[in-house]
Amino acid sequence: MDNNSSSEKYMLTFELHKSDELQELSIHGSADGLVALANALLHLVRNTKQGYFNHDHLMSDSWGGTELTSESQAADSTLLHHVKIYCYKGEKFQW
């Protein structure tokens, strides 16, 4: 993803919500933040070779990245500062 500060460009967070019987991941994003996420996913798909897997990291500035916002959007959630996204292409994969 782009190396400019996400907090200045857009809002994008991944937040984990837990209760006694529920675990839920919420993605909060401004329109520009969701477009940046979509572009990161498409970039990963385009750059993964057939029969292989590839991955990318999204991190907040607190963790040395620029892709995620460092402020939680929900009071009852845990903000994730590091998100790994994996892409697998084909039926058999080379590790």
ABEGO torsion letter per residue (X at the ends): XBABBAAAABBBBBBBBBBAABBBBBBBBBAAAAAAAAAAAAAAAAABBBGBBBBBBBBBAAAGBAABBABBABAABBBBABBBBBBBBEABBBX
